[in-house]
């Protein structure tokens, strides 16, 4: 079955930020026929550009997420951000994981790979909170299409798994993937999330998967976009953005000028 059916793509008028990047909107279709809204952030200048899939958290896709996507485009990445909630009429902050939404994220990957101004190579993934769980699921299924993952305070266990699994085990995909992964998390994040991610870090390292763990002192959950950011969290955000860029550049094999090789 063909993975992606692109709907009559609905393009909004492009929004441009001071010559830095432009944003367009489209609607694509997942393999089960659900329409998936996506936003595409394109760097200024002439492509092709290195492709990045952005996977939002369960809080939804809003202004803070759009700002993050814009920053990635300003760094030089061509970014596609599928909204895996609104197309299925899922309210913000769902506790349970809906496996059907994985089709929406995968449709975003296929759409990204189809864009003519994107480099024809494995993509990078940037995910927030629930987003990295989608990323490891996708990497286990389609590892050859993914060059690297950046996990912002990511959940490394199925949200639907029973409590003992949440406390003492990582998702089985961690034992399957070989995709390089960078963990970014604050030391004041929830203990369970730090434990969960820490176990995933050790499991990946033990298997020889390229992995790094960056923990930020005095940084809480969502340190990179909290409305009550402390001075330390503002610095952590800037540091995390640079670490993410460098990780993607390394494993996507980009030139210093952010060009694909």
C-alpha atoms as an extended CHARMM CRD file, in Angstrom:
* protein
*
       261  EXT
         1         1  UNK       CA              0.0000000000        0.0000000000        0.0000000000  PROA      1               0.0000000000
         2         2  UNK       CA              1.3140000000        3.4030000000       -0.8490000000  PROA      2               0.0000000000
         3         3  UNK       CA              2.3300000000        5.0800000000        2.3940000000  PROA      3               0.0000000000
         4         4  UNK       CA              1.0520000000        8.5310000000        1.6150000000  PROA      4               0.0000000000
         5         5  UNK       CA             -1.7330000000        9.9820000000       -0.4070000000  PROA      5               0.0000000000
         6         6  UNK       CA             -1.2530000000       13.7180000000       -0.6980000000  PROA      6               0.0000000000
         7         7  UNK       CA             -4.5850000000       15.4550000000       -0.7290000000  PROA      7               0.0000000000
         8         8  UNK       CA             -5.2580000000       18.2730000000       -3.1160000000  PROA      8               0.0000000000
         9         9  UNK       CA             -2.6610000000       20.1800000000       -1.1950000000  PROA      9               0.0000000000
        10        10  UNK       CA             -4.1450000000       23.2320000000        0.4410000000  PROA      10              0.0000000000
        11        11  UNK       CA             -1.4790000000       25.9130000000        0.5410000000  PROA      11              0.0000000000
        12        12  UNK       CA             -2.0160000000       29.0330000000        2.5870000000  PROA      12              0.0000000000
        13        13  UNK       CA             -0.3280000000       32.2750000000        1.6800000000  PROA      13              0.0000000000
        14        14  UNK       CA              3.3050000000       32.0800000000        2.6670000000  PROA      14              0.0000000000
        15        15  UNK       CA              4.3190000000       33.8890000000        5.8370000000  PROA      15              0.0000000000
        16        16  UNK       CA              7.8630000000       35.2470000000        5.8040000000  PROA      16              0.0000000000
        17        17  UNK       CA             10.0130000000       36.3620000000        8.7150000000  PROA      17              0.0000000000
        18        18  UNK       CA             12.2420000000       39.2690000000        7.7430000000  PROA      18              0.0000000000
        19        19  UNK       CA             13.9900000000       37.4020000000        4.9720000000  PROA      19              0.0000000000
        20        20  UNK       CA             14.8120000000       34.5030000000        7.2580000000  PROA      20              0.0000000000
        21        21  UNK       CA             12.2990000000       31.7580000000        6.5200000000  PROA      21              0.0000000000
        22        22  UNK       CA              8.8160000000       31.2310000000        5.1800000000  PROA      22              0.0000000000
        23        23  UNK       CA              5.9040000000       29.1910000000        6.4740000000  PROA      23              0.0000000000
        24        24  UNK       CA              3.2510000000       27.4690000000        4.4050000000  PROA      24              0.0000000000
        25        25  UNK       CA              0.3950000000       25.1980000000        5.3820000000  PROA      25              0.0000000000
        26        26  UNK       CA             -0.8800000000       22.0930000000        3.6640000000  PROA      26              0.0000000000
        27        27  UNK       CA             -3.2370000000       19.1950000000        4.1930000000  PROA      27              0.0000000000
        28        28  UNK       CA             -2.0730000000       15.6580000000        3.4500000000  PROA      28              0.0000000000
        29        29  UNK       CA             -3.7220000000       12.2830000000        3.9690000000  PROA      29              0.0000000000
        30        30  UNK       CA             -2.6110000000        9.4180000000        6.1440000000  PROA      30              0.0000000000
        31        31  UNK       CA             -3.0070000000        5.9010000000        4.7420000000  PROA      31              0.0000000000
        32        32  UNK       CA             -6.3380000000        5.4820000000        6.5580000000  PROA      32              0.0000000000
        33        33  UNK       CA             -7.7290000000        8.5620000000        4.7960000000  PROA      33              0.0000000000
        34        34  UNK       CA             -7.5710000000       11.0070000000        7.7070000000  PROA      34              0.0000000000
        35        35  UNK       CA             -6.6140000000       14.5290000000        6.6790000000  PROA      35              0.0000000000
        36        36  UNK       CA             -3.5020000000       15.7420000000        8.4670000000  PROA      36              0.0000000000
        37        37  UNK       CA             -2.6880000000       19.4590000000        8.7090000000  PROA      37              0.0000000000
        38        38  UNK       CA              1.0130000000       20.1720000000        8.2640000000  PROA      38              0.0000000000
        39        39  UNK       CA              3.1560000000       23.2690000000        8.3560000000  PROA      39              0.0000000000
        40        40  UNK       CA              6.2740000000       23.6240000000        6.2450000000  PROA      40              0.0000000000
        41        41  UNK       CA              9.0710000000       26.0040000000        7.2280000000  PROA      41              0.0000000000
        42        42  UNK       CA             11.5010000000       26.7950000000        4.4320000000  PROA      42              0.0000000000
        43        43  UNK       CA             14.8500000000       28.5470000000        4.8480000000  PROA      43              0.0000000000
        44        44  UNK       CA             15.6770000000       31.6660000000        2.9020000000  PROA      44              0.0000000000
        45        45  UNK       CA             17.7570000000       31.1980000000       -0.2100000000  PROA      45              0.0000000000
        46        46  UNK       CA             18.0330000000       28.4250000000       -2.7240000000  PROA      46              0.0000000000
        47        47  UNK       CA             17.6970000000       24.7560000000       -1.8500000000  PROA      47              0.0000000000
        48        48  UNK       CA             17.8920000000       21.9000000000       -1.6720000000  PROA      48              0.0000000000
        49        49  UNK       CA             17.7440000000       22.0190000000        2.1200000000  PROA      49              0.0000000000
        50        50  UNK       CA             18.3830000000       19.3020000000        4.7330000000  PROA      50              0.0000000000
        51        51  UNK       CA             15.0050000000       17.8010000000        5.7760000000  PROA      51              0.0000000000
        52        52  UNK       CA             13.7520000000       17.6790000000        9.3810000000  PROA      52              0.0000000000
        53        53  UNK       CA             10.5110000000       16.2320000000       10.7300000000  PROA      53              0.0000000000
        54        54  UNK       CA              9.1650000000       18.0790000000       13.7880000000  PROA      54              0.0000000000
        55        55  UNK       CA              6.8920000000       16.0740000000       16.1220000000  PROA      55              0.0000000000
        56        56  UNK       CA              4.9820000000       18.1210000000       18.6540000000  PROA      56              0.0000000000
        57        57  UNK       CA              4.0190000000       17.2140000000       22.2210000000  PROA      57              0.0000000000
        58        58  UNK       CA              0.5820000000       16.2210000000       23.4820000000  PROA      58              0.0000000000
        59        59  UNK       CA             -0.1480000000       19.8490000000       24.4020000000  PROA      59              0.0000000000
        60        60  UNK       CA             -0.8070000000       20.4140000000       20.6980000000  PROA      60              0.0000000000
        61        61  UNK       CA              0.7000000000       22.4450000000       17.8880000000  PROA      61              0.0000000000
        62        62  UNK       CA              0.5310000000       26.1420000000       18.6880000000  PROA      62              0.0000000000
        63        63  UNK       CA              2.5640000000       29.3190000000       18.6490000000  PROA      63              0.0000000000
        64        64  UNK       CA              5.4960000000       28.0080000000       20.6860000000  PROA      64              0.0000000000
        65        65  UNK       CA              5.8440000000       24.9920000000       18.4150000000  PROA      65              0.0000000000
        66        66  UNK       CA              5.6130000000       27.2290000000       15.3550000000  PROA      66              0.0000000000
        67        67  UNK       CA              8.3800000000       29.4050000000       16.7630000000  PROA      67              0.0000000000
        68        68  UNK       CA             10.5780000000       26.3340000000       17.2520000000  PROA      68              0.0000000000
        69        69  UNK       CA              9.9180000000       25.2110000000       13.6750000000  PROA      69              0.0000000000
        70        70  UNK       CA             10.8050000000       28.7010000000       12.4770000000  PROA      70              0.0000000000
        71        71  UNK       CA             14.0880000000       28.5800000000       14.3990000000  PROA      71              0.0000000000
        72        72  UNK       CA             14.9930000000       25.2840000000       12.7570000000  PROA      72              0.0000000000
        73        73  UNK       CA             14.3000000000       26.7850000000        9.3350000000  PROA      73              0.0000000000
        74        74  UNK       CA             16.3870000000       29.8320000000       10.1950000000  PROA      74              0.0000000000
        75        75  UNK       CA             19.2290000000       27.4330000000       11.0140000000  PROA      75              0.0000000000
        76        76  UNK       CA             18.9090000000       26.0620000000        7.4850000000  PROA      76              0.0000000000
        77        77  UNK       CA             16.6000000000       23.0590000000        7.7980000000  PROA      77              0.0000000000
        78        78  UNK       CA             13.5240000000       22.3820000000        5.6770000000  PROA      78              0.0000000000
        79        79  UNK       CA             10.9550000000       21.4360000000        8.3080000000  PROA      79              0.0000000000
        80        80  UNK       CA              7.6290000000       19.6250000000        8.0920000000  PROA      80              0.0000000000
        81        81  UNK       CA              5.4770000000       19.6020000000       11.2370000000  PROA      81              0.0000000000
        82        82  UNK       CA              2.4080000000       17.3270000000       11.0780000000  PROA      82              0.0000000000
        83        83  UNK       CA             -0.3800000000       18.0860000000       13.5470000000  PROA      83              0.0000000000
        84        84  UNK       CA             -1.2310000000       14.5960000000       14.7920000000  PROA      84              0.0000000000
        85        85  UNK       CA             -4.0810000000       15.8130000000       16.9900000000  PROA      85              0.0000000000
        86        86  UNK       CA             -6.4070000000       18.1850000000       15.1800000000  PROA      86              0.0000000000
        87        87  UNK       CA             -7.0130000000       15.9970000000       12.1320000000  PROA      87              0.0000000000
        88        88  UNK       CA             -8.4420000000       13.3180000000       14.4250000000  PROA      88              0.0000000000
        89        89  UNK       CA            -10.2580000000       15.7970000000       16.6810000000  PROA      89              0.0000000000
        90        90  UNK       CA             -8.1260000000       14.8740000000       19.6720000000  PROA      90              0.0000000000
        91        91  UNK       CA             -8.2770000000       17.3530000000       22.5210000000  PROA      91              0.0000000000
        92        92  UNK       CA             -5.0830000000       18.8170000000       23.9290000000  PROA      92              0.0000000000
        93        93  UNK       CA             -3.2030000000       16.9110000000       26.6260000000  PROA      93              0.0000000000
        94        94  UNK       CA             -4.4510000000       13.3620000000       25.9010000000  PROA      94              0.0000000000
        95        95  UNK       CA             -3.2510000000       10.9020000000       28.5390000000  PROA      95              0.0000000000
        96        96  UNK       CA             -3.5910000000        7.8110000000       26.3650000000  PROA      96              0.0000000000
        97        97  UNK       CA             -1.6470000000        7.2140000000       23.1910000000  PROA      97              0.0000000000
        98        98  UNK       CA             -3.7320000000        6.7180000000       20.0410000000  PROA      98              0.0000000000
        99        99  UNK       CA             -1.7270000000        4.4120000000       17.7160000000  PROA      99              0.0000000000
       100       100  UNK       CA             -3.6470000000        5.7510000000       14.7040000000  PROA      100             0.0000000000
       101       101  UNK       CA             -1.8910000000        9.0930000000       15.1490000000  PROA      101             0.0000000000
       102       102  UNK       CA              1.3800000000        7.3680000000       14.2340000000  PROA      102             0.0000000000
       103       103  UNK       CA             -0.0090000000        7.2120000000       10.6970000000  PROA      103             0.0000000000
       104       104  UNK       CA             -0.2430000000       11.0090000000       10.6970000000  PROA      104             0.0000000000
       105       105  UNK       CA              3.3950000000       11.3840000000       11.7220000000  PROA      105             0.0000000000
       106       106  UNK       CA              4.5000000000        8.8490000000        9.1200000000  PROA      106             0.0000000000
       107       107  UNK       CA              2.5000000000       10.7220000000        6.4860000000  PROA      107             0.0000000000
       108       108  UNK       CA              4.4550000000       13.8110000000        7.4900000000  PROA      108             0.0000000000
       109       109  UNK       CA              7.6990000000       11.9110000000        6.9320000000  PROA      109             0.0000000000
       110       110  UNK       CA              6.6210000000       10.7930000000        3.4720000000  PROA      110             0.0000000000
       111       111  UNK       CA              5.4870000000       14.2920000000        2.5710000000  PROA      111             0.0000000000
       112       112  UNK       CA              8.8100000000       15.7350000000        3.7370000000  PROA      112             0.0000000000
       113       113  UNK       CA             10.7130000000       13.2310000000        1.5990000000  PROA      113             0.0000000000
       114       114  UNK       CA              8.5720000000       14.1620000000       -1.4190000000  PROA      114             0.0000000000
       115       115  UNK       CA              9.3220000000       17.9020000000       -1.3240000000  PROA      115             0.0000000000
       116       116  UNK       CA             11.3960000000       18.9330000000       -4.3540000000  PROA      116             0.0000000000
       117       117  UNK       CA             13.4350000000       21.4870000000       -2.3790000000  PROA      117             0.0000000000
       118       118  UNK       CA             14.5420000000       18.9170000000        0.2060000000  PROA      118             0.0000000000
       119       119  UNK       CA             17.7490000000       16.9210000000       -0.0110000000  PROA      119             0.0000000000
       120       120  UNK       CA             17.1770000000       13.2970000000       -0.9790000000  PROA      120             0.0000000000
       121       121  UNK       CA             18.6630000000       11.6930000000        2.0940000000  PROA      121             0.0000000000
       122       122  UNK       CA             17.6510000000       10.3120000000        5.5050000000  PROA      122             0.0000000000
       123       123  UNK       CA             15.8920000000       12.9800000000        7.5650000000  PROA      123             0.0000000000
       124       124  UNK       CA             16.4470000000       14.3500000000       11.0280000000  PROA      124             0.0000000000
       125       125  UNK       CA             13.7160000000       14.2970000000       13.6680000000  PROA      125             0.0000000000
       126       126  UNK       CA             13.1520000000       16.8190000000       16.4430000000  PROA      126             0.0000000000
       127       127  UNK       CA             10.5170000000       15.7340000000       18.9570000000  PROA      127             0.0000000000
       128       128  UNK       CA              9.1160000000       17.2370000000       22.1550000000  PROA      128             0.0000000000
       129       129  UNK       CA              7.8310000000       15.2150000000       25.1220000000  PROA      129             0.0000000000
       130       130  UNK       CA              5.3990000000       12.7250000000       23.5420000000  PROA      130             0.0000000000
       131       131  UNK       CA              7.0310000000       13.4480000000       20.1720000000  PROA      131             0.0000000000
       132       132  UNK       CA             10.1740000000       11.3490000000       20.7530000000  PROA      132             0.0000000000
       133       133  UNK       CA              8.0040000000        8.3020000000       21.4480000000  PROA      133             0.0000000000
       134       134  UNK       CA              6.6350000000        8.6890000000       17.9260000000  PROA      134             0.0000000000
       135       135  UNK       CA             10.2190000000        9.1170000000       16.7410000000  PROA      135             0.0000000000
       136       136  UNK       CA             11.4900000000        5.8250000000       18.1820000000  PROA      136             0.0000000000
       137       137  UNK       CA              8.4260000000        4.0070000000       16.8550000000  PROA      137             0.0000000000
       138       138  UNK       CA              9.1140000000        5.4400000000       13.4140000000  PROA      138             0.0000000000
       139       139  UNK       CA             12.8220000000        4.6650000000       13.6430000000  PROA      139             0.0000000000
       140       140  UNK       CA             12.0700000000        1.0410000000       14.5010000000  PROA      140             0.0000000000
       141       141  UNK       CA              9.8280000000        0.8000000000       11.4590000000  PROA      141             0.0000000000
       142       142  UNK       CA             11.7690000000        2.8940000000        8.9530000000  PROA      142             0.0000000000
       143       143  UNK       CA             15.2700000000        3.3000000000       10.2810000000  PROA      143             0.0000000000
       144       144  UNK       CA             16.8390000000        3.7030000000        6.8450000000  PROA      144             0.0000000000
       145       145  UNK       CA             14.8320000000        6.9020000000        6.3440000000  PROA      145             0.0000000000
       146       146  UNK       CA             15.9980000000        8.5620000000        9.5740000000  PROA      146             0.0000000000
       147       147  UNK       CA             19.4930000000        9.9170000000       10.1640000000  PROA      147             0.0000000000
       148       148  UNK       CA             19.1930000000       11.2150000000       13.7320000000  PROA      148             0.0000000000
       149       149  UNK       CA             16.7570000000       12.0260000000       16.5310000000  PROA      149             0.0000000000
       150       150  UNK       CA             16.7680000000       14.9650000000       18.9370000000  PROA      150             0.0000000000
       151       151  UNK       CA             14.6350000000       14.2530000000       21.9960000000  PROA      151             0.0000000000
       152       152  UNK       CA             13.4840000000       17.1620000000       24.1190000000  PROA      152             0.0000000000
       153       153  UNK       CA             12.4640000000       15.5940000000       27.4920000000  PROA      153             0.0000000000
       154       154  UNK       CA             11.1010000000       12.6490000000       25.5320000000  PROA      154             0.0000000000
       155       155  UNK       CA              8.9390000000        9.7990000000       26.7600000000  PROA      155             0.0000000000
       156       156  UNK       CA             10.7690000000        6.5200000000       26.1440000000  PROA      156             0.0000000000
       157       157  UNK       CA              7.8590000000        4.2470000000       27.0280000000  PROA      157             0.0000000000
       158       158  UNK       CA              4.4230000000        3.6200000000       25.5760000000  PROA      158             0.0000000000
       159       159  UNK       CA              2.0520000000        5.9210000000       27.4940000000  PROA      159             0.0000000000
       160       160  UNK       CA             -0.4820000000        3.0750000000       27.5090000000  PROA      160             0.0000000000
       161       161  UNK       CA              1.9200000000        0.6120000000       29.1630000000  PROA      161             0.0000000000
       162       162  UNK       CA              1.1180000000       -0.5390000000       32.7320000000  PROA      162             0.0000000000
       163       163  UNK       CA              2.7270000000        1.1310000000       35.7160000000  PROA      163             0.0000000000
       164       164  UNK       CA              5.5610000000       -1.4130000000       36.2200000000  PROA      164             0.0000000000
       165       165  UNK       CA              6.6750000000       -0.8060000000       32.6270000000  PROA      165             0.0000000000
       166       166  UNK       CA              6.5760000000        2.9540000000       33.1520000000  PROA      166             0.0000000000
       167       167  UNK       CA              8.7520000000        2.6330000000       36.2410000000  PROA      167             0.0000000000
       168       168  UNK       CA             11.2080000000       -0.0910000000       35.3410000000  PROA      168             0.0000000000
       169       169  UNK       CA             11.3440000000       -0.6220000000       31.5720000000  PROA      169             0.0000000000
       170       170  UNK       CA             11.8190000000        1.2600000000       28.3490000000  PROA      170             0.0000000000
       171       171  UNK       CA              9.8330000000        0.8100000000       25.1650000000  PROA      171             0.0000000000
       172       172  UNK       CA             10.8960000000       -2.2830000000       23.1770000000  PROA      172             0.0000000000
       173       173  UNK       CA             11.7850000000       -0.0550000000       20.2410000000  PROA      173             0.0000000000
       174       174  UNK       CA             14.8120000000        1.1670000000       22.2190000000  PROA      174             0.0000000000
       175       175  UNK       CA             16.2620000000       -2.3270000000       21.8590000000  PROA      175             0.0000000000
       176       176  UNK       CA             15.6600000000       -2.2950000000       18.0980000000  PROA      176             0.0000000000
       177       177  UNK       CA             16.7080000000        1.0900000000       16.7590000000  PROA      177             0.0000000000
       178       178  UNK       CA             20.1940000000        2.1020000000       15.6380000000  PROA      178             0.0000000000
       179       179  UNK       CA             19.3840000000        5.7820000000       15.0090000000  PROA      179             0.0000000000
       180       180  UNK       CA             21.7220000000        8.2500000000       16.7710000000  PROA      180             0.0000000000
       181       181  UNK       CA             19.8280000000       10.0630000000       19.5220000000  PROA      181             0.0000000000
       182       182  UNK       CA             20.4750000000       13.1910000000       21.5540000000  PROA      182             0.0000000000
       183       183  UNK       CA             18.6000000000       13.5780000000       24.8560000000  PROA      183             0.0000000000
       184       184  UNK       CA             17.9190000000       17.1270000000       26.1070000000  PROA      184             0.0000000000
       185       185  UNK       CA             16.2950000000       17.4010000000       29.5480000000  PROA      185             0.0000000000
       186       186  UNK       CA             16.3030000000       19.5620000000       32.6560000000  PROA      186             0.0000000000
       187       187  UNK       CA             17.4730000000       18.2300000000       35.9990000000  PROA      187             0.0000000000
       188       188  UNK       CA             14.2650000000       19.5890000000       37.5680000000  PROA      188             0.0000000000
       189       189  UNK       CA             12.0400000000       17.6530000000       35.1370000000  PROA      189             0.0000000000
       190       190  UNK       CA              9.7330000000       14.9710000000       36.5410000000  PROA      190             0.0000000000
       191       191  UNK       CA             11.6950000000       12.1340000000       38.1080000000  PROA      191             0.0000000000
       192       192  UNK       CA              9.8950000000        9.4520000000       36.1170000000  PROA      192             0.0000000000
       193       193  UNK       CA             10.7630000000       11.1590000000       32.8320000000  PROA      193             0.0000000000
       194       194  UNK       CA             14.4250000000       11.4460000000       33.8190000000  PROA      194             0.0000000000
       195       195  UNK       CA             14.4950000000        7.7940000000       34.9160000000  PROA      195             0.0000000000
       196       196  UNK       CA             12.7420000000        6.6660000000       31.7670000000  PROA      196             0.0000000000
       197       197  UNK       CA             15.0820000000        8.6020000000       29.5230000000  PROA      197             0.0000000000
       198       198  UNK       CA             18.1340000000        7.5790000000       31.5230000000  PROA      198             0.0000000000
       199       199  UNK       CA             17.3710000000        3.9060000000       31.0880000000  PROA      199             0.0000000000
       200       200  UNK       CA             16.9370000000        4.4550000000       27.3620000000  PROA      200             0.0000000000
       201       201  UNK       CA             20.2940000000        6.2520000000       27.2270000000  PROA      201             0.0000000000
       202       202  UNK       CA             22.1020000000        3.3560000000       28.8940000000  PROA      202             0.0000000000
       203       203  UNK       CA             20.3170000000        0.7570000000       26.7820000000  PROA      203             0.0000000000
       204       204  UNK       CA             21.2900000000        2.5280000000       23.5610000000  PROA      204             0.0000000000
       205       205  UNK       CA             24.8910000000        3.0630000000       24.6610000000  PROA      205             0.0000000000
       206       206  UNK       CA             25.2560000000       -0.5830000000       25.6910000000  PROA      206             0.0000000000
       207       207  UNK       CA             24.2530000000       -1.6260000000       22.1800000000  PROA      207             0.0000000000
       208       208  UNK       CA             26.7240000000        0.7510000000       20.5570000000  PROA      208             0.0000000000
       209       209  UNK       CA             24.1200000000        3.2170000000       19.2630000000  PROA      209             0.0000000000
       210       210  UNK       CA             25.5070000000        6.7740000000       19.1090000000  PROA      210             0.0000000000
       211       211  UNK       CA             23.7950000000        8.5890000000       21.9760000000  PROA      211             0.0000000000
       212       212  UNK       CA             24.4080000000       11.6260000000       24.1700000000  PROA      212             0.0000000000
       213       213  UNK       CA             22.6470000000       12.9400000000       27.2730000000  PROA      213             0.0000000000
       214       214  UNK       CA             22.5100000000       16.6650000000       27.9870000000  PROA      214             0.0000000000
       215       215  UNK       CA             20.9790000000       17.5840000000       31.3530000000  PROA      215             0.0000000000
       216       216  UNK       CA             20.4380000000       21.2330000000       32.2320000000  PROA      216             0.0000000000
       217       217  UNK       CA             20.8460000000       22.4420000000       35.8340000000  PROA      217             0.0000000000
       218       218  UNK       CA             17.8450000000       24.2570000000       37.3150000000  PROA      218             0.0000000000
       219       219  UNK       CA             15.7230000000       23.5590000000       34.2230000000  PROA      219             0.0000000000
       220       220  UNK       CA             12.1690000000       22.2710000000       34.4700000000  PROA      220             0.0000000000
       221       221  UNK       CA              9.8790000000       20.4630000000       32.0420000000  PROA      221             0.0000000000
       222       222  UNK       CA              9.4480000000       22.4520000000       28.8310000000  PROA      222             0.0000000000
       223       223  UNK       CA             12.3680000000       24.6860000000       29.8300000000  PROA      223             0.0000000000
       224       224  UNK       CA             12.6910000000       25.8680000000       26.2450000000  PROA      224             0.0000000000
       225       225  UNK       CA              9.3140000000       27.5860000000       25.9370000000  PROA      225             0.0000000000
       226       226  UNK       CA              7.8600000000       28.0630000000       29.4180000000  PROA      226             0.0000000000
       227       227  UNK       CA              6.0960000000       31.4500000000       29.8370000000  PROA      227             0.0000000000
       228       228  UNK       CA              7.7810000000       31.7600000000       33.2500000000  PROA      228             0.0000000000
       229       229  UNK       CA             11.2830000000       30.9170000000       32.0300000000  PROA      229             0.0000000000
       230       230  UNK       CA             14.0170000000       31.6170000000       34.5200000000  PROA      230             0.0000000000
       231       231  UNK       CA             17.2790000000       33.2260000000       33.3600000000  PROA      231             0.0000000000
       232       232  UNK       CA             18.9090000000       29.8060000000       33.5650000000  PROA      232             0.0000000000
       233       233  UNK       CA             16.1980000000       28.2120000000       31.4240000000  PROA      233             0.0000000000
       234       234  UNK       CA             16.5930000000       30.8960000000       28.7730000000  PROA      234             0.0000000000
       235       235  UNK       CA             20.2860000000       30.0390000000       28.5290000000  PROA      235             0.0000000000
       236       236  UNK       CA             19.4640000000       26.3230000000       28.5130000000  PROA      236             0.0000000000
       237       237  UNK       CA             17.1080000000       26.9050000000       25.5940000000  PROA      237             0.0000000000
       238       238  UNK       CA             19.8170000000       28.6170000000       23.5400000000  PROA      238             0.0000000000
       239       239  UNK       CA             22.3060000000       25.8940000000       24.3910000000  PROA      239             0.0000000000
       240       240  UNK       CA             19.8000000000       23.1620000000       23.4850000000  PROA      240             0.0000000000
       241       241  UNK       CA             19.0620000000       24.7240000000       20.1160000000  PROA      241             0.0000000000
       242       242  UNK       CA             22.7570000000       24.7420000000       19.2610000000  PROA      242             0.0000000000
       243       243  UNK       CA             23.2990000000       21.1960000000       20.5040000000  PROA      243             0.0000000000
       244       244  UNK       CA             20.3350000000       19.9920000000       18.4530000000  PROA      244             0.0000000000
       245       245  UNK       CA             21.6350000000       21.7380000000       15.3320000000  PROA      245             0.0000000000
       246       246  UNK       CA             25.1200000000       20.2840000000       15.7380000000  PROA      246             0.0000000000
       247       247  UNK       CA             23.7550000000       16.7850000000       16.3520000000  PROA      247             0.0000000000
       248       248  UNK       CA             21.6530000000       16.9010000000       13.2100000000  PROA      248             0.0000000000
       249       249  UNK       CA             24.5230000000       18.3610000000       11.1820000000  PROA      249             0.0000000000
       250       250  UNK       CA             26.8360000000       15.5750000000       12.3020000000  PROA      250             0.0000000000
       251       251  UNK       CA             24.5830000000       12.6090000000       11.6220000000  PROA      251             0.0000000000
       252       252  UNK       CA             22.9140000000       14.0630000000        8.5260000000  PROA      252             0.0000000000
       253       253  UNK       CA             26.4560000000       14.6380000000        7.2230000000  PROA      253             0.0000000000
       254       254  UNK       CA             25.9210000000       18.3130000000        6.4050000000  PROA      254             0.0000000000
       255       255  UNK       CA             28.5910000000       20.7820000000        5.4060000000  PROA      255             0.0000000000
       256       256  UNK       CA             29.5020000000       23.7250000000        7.6700000000  PROA      256             0.0000000000
       257       257  UNK       CA             27.3070000000       25.8240000000        5.3680000000  PROA      257             0.0000000000
       258       258  UNK       CA             24.2870000000       23.5930000000        6.1490000000  PROA      258             0.0000000000
       259       259  UNK       CA             24.3350000000       21.8930000000        2.7570000000  PROA      259             0.0000000000
       260       260  UNK       CA             23.7850000000       18.2250000000        2.0590000000  PROA      260             0.0000000000
       261       261  UNK       CA             26.7200000000       16.2510000000        0.7750000000  PROA      261             0.0000000000
